[in-house]
């Protein structure tokens, strides 16, 4: 567990998002950084406090890709191969923000979104790719397919 530390709980300036748990899960085959809803302030704190422990092949994108997170310095410090955005489908905050997605694209990171791809399953076995299994690609349901334009009119 990389964050929060005791000092964060007694800091009245921190938002509740910045008290999210940040966990690094790893084995010999790879690692994932789970960031919760942290924002830029906590990202900066982690870069200074835990620079070597941030490096991870898979990053669960902070704050679902909201504009107050995913600073270029944080992305560079983590150095992920894969970024997983976890917004809810049609969420009212319009996460992830396009400019945040673009930061990951510019950094050469493979991007996946749970609202588009469904459940993402990562495997950390020796020799396995860190690219996830995308549930909607493997277990698609006909009712999730986009309707073909004009298809319904021909049924009438």
C-alpha positions as CSV (number, residue, x, y, z in Angstrom):
1,X,0.0,0.0,0.0
2,X,1.6,3.2,-1.2
3,X,-1.0,5.7,-0.1
4,X,-2.5,7.2,2.1
5,X,0.0,7.7,4.9
6,X,-0.9,8.9,8.3
7,X,-0.1,12.5,7.5
8,X,-2.7,12.5,4.8
9,X,-5.5,11.8,7.3
10,X,-4.7,14.9,9.4
11,X,-4.2,17.2,6.4
12,X,-7.5,19.3,6.2
13,X,-6.5,20.5,2.7
14,X,-6.9,17.1,1.1
15,X,-10.1,16.2,-0.7
16,X,-11.6,12.8,0.0
17,X,-10.6,11.6,-3.5
18,X,-7.0,12.1,-2.4
19,X,-7.5,9.7,0.5
20,X,-8.1,6.8,-1.9
21,X,-5.9,3.7,-1.4
22,X,-3.1,3.3,-3.9
23,X,-2.0,-0.3,-4.2
24,X,0.8,-1.8,-6.2
25,X,0.2,-5.5,-6.8
26,X,3.1,-7.5,-8.3
27,X,4.7,-10.8,-8.9
28,X,7.7,-12.0,-10.9
29,X,5.8,-11.6,-14.1
30,X,4.6,-8.0,-13.7
31,X,2.8,-5.4,-11.7
32,X,-0.4,-3.3,-11.6
33,X,-0.9,0.1,-9.9
34,X,-4.4,0.6,-8.6
35,X,-5.0,4.3,-8.0
36,X,-8.6,4.9,-6.9
37,X,-9.7,8.5,-7.3
38,X,-6.4,10.3,-6.6
39,X,-5.8,13.6,-8.2
40,X,-2.8,15.6,-9.3
41,X,-1.8,16.6,-5.8
42,X,-1.5,13.0,-4.6
43,X,0.2,12.0,-7.9
44,X,2.9,14.6,-7.2
45,X,3.3,13.4,-3.6
46,X,3.7,9.8,-4.8
47,X,6.3,10.8,-7.4
48,X,8.4,12.4,-4.6
49,X,7.7,9.8,-1.9
50,X,7.6,6.5,-3.8
51,X,9.4,7.1,-7.2
52,X,10.8,3.5,-7.7
53,X,7.7,1.7,-6.4
54,X,5.3,3.5,-8.9
55,X,6.8,1.7,-11.9
56,X,4.1,-0.7,-13.2
57,X,3.2,-2.4,-16.4
58,X,-0.5,-1.9,-15.9
59,X,-2.0,1.3,-14.5
60,X,-5.6,1.6,-13.4
61,X,-6.0,5.2,-14.5
62,X,-6.5,7.7,-11.6
63,X,-9.9,9.3,-11.1
64,X,-11.4,7.3,-14.1
65,X,-9.5,9.7,-16.4
66,X,-10.9,12.9,-15.0
67,X,-9.2,16.2,-15.8
68,X,-7.7,16.6,-12.3
69,X,-5.5,13.5,-12.6
70,X,-3.0,11.7,-14.9
71,X,-0.4,14.4,-15.0
72,X,2.4,13.9,-17.6
73,X,4.9,13.5,-14.8
74,X,2.8,10.8,-13.1
75,X,2.4,8.8,-16.4
76,X,6.1,9.0,-17.0
77,X,6.9,7.9,-13.4
78,X,4.6,4.9,-13.7
79,X,5.7,4.0,-17.2
80,X,2.8,1.7,-18.0
81,X,2.5,-0.5,-21.0
82,X,-1.3,-0.6,-20.5
83,X,-3.7,1.9,-19.1
84,X,-7.2,0.8,-18.0
85,X,-9.8,3.5,-17.8
86,X,-12.7,2.5,-15.5
87,X,-15.6,4.9,-16.2
88,X,-19.2,3.9,-15.8
89,X,-21.1,3.7,-19.1
90,X,-22.6,7.1,-20.0
91,X,-21.3,8.6,-16.7
92,X,-22.4,12.1,-15.9
93,X,-18.8,13.4,-15.6
94,X,-17.9,12.4,-19.2
95,X,-14.9,10.4,-18.0
96,X,-12.5,9.8,-19.3
97,X,-11.7,13.3,-20.6
98,X,-10.4,13.4,-24.2
99,X,-7.3,15.4,-23.2
100,X,-6.4,12.8,-20.6
101,X,-6.8,9.9,-23.0
102,X,-4.6,11.8,-25.4
103,X,-1.8,12.0,-22.7
104,X,-1.7,8.2,-22.6
105,X,-1.8,7.9,-26.4
106,X,1.1,10.4,-26.7
107,X,3.1,8.3,-24.1
108,X,2.6,5.2,-26.3
109,X,0.4,3.4,-23.7
110,X,-2.2,0.8,-24.8
111,X,-5.5,2.1,-23.7
112,X,-8.6,0.1,-22.7
113,X,-12.0,1.3,-21.3
114,X,-14.4,-0.7,-19.2
115,X,-17.3,1.2,-20.6
116,X,-16.4,0.0,-24.1
117,X,-14.5,-3.2,-23.5
118,X,-16.4,-4.6,-20.5
119,X,-14.5,-6.4,-17.8
120,X,-10.8,-6.4,-18.3
121,X,-8.8,-9.4,-17.1
122,X,-5.1,-9.2,-16.8
123,X,-2.9,-12.2,-16.5
124,X,0.5,-12.1,-14.7
125,X,2.2,-15.3,-15.8
126,X,5.7,-15.7,-17.1
127,X,5.7,-14.9,-20.8
128,X,2.1,-13.7,-20.8
129,X,1.2,-10.4,-22.5
130,X,0.0,-7.7,-20.2
131,X,-2.8,-6.9,-22.7
132,X,-6.1,-7.7,-21.1
133,X,-8.9,-10.1,-22.1
134,X,-11.7,-7.8,-23.1
135,X,-15.0,-9.5,-22.0
136,X,-17.2,-7.8,-24.6
137,X,-14.9,-9.0,-27.4
138,X,-15.0,-12.6,-26.0
139,X,-18.5,-12.9,-24.8
140,X,-20.6,-10.5,-26.9
141,X,-24.3,-10.5,-26.6
142,X,-26.6,-9.7,-29.5
143,X,-28.4,-7.0,-27.6
144,X,-25.2,-5.1,-27.1
145,X,-24.5,-4.8,-30.8
146,X,-25.2,-1.4,-32.3
147,X,-28.2,-1.5,-34.6
148,X,-27.5,-1.3,-38.3
149,X,-28.9,1.8,-39.9
150,X,-32.1,1.1,-41.7
151,X,-32.4,-2.4,-40.2
152,X,-35.5,-1.7,-38.1
153,X,-37.3,0.1,-41.0
154,X,-37.0,-3.0,-43.1
155,X,-38.8,-5.1,-40.4
156,X,-41.8,-2.8,-40.4
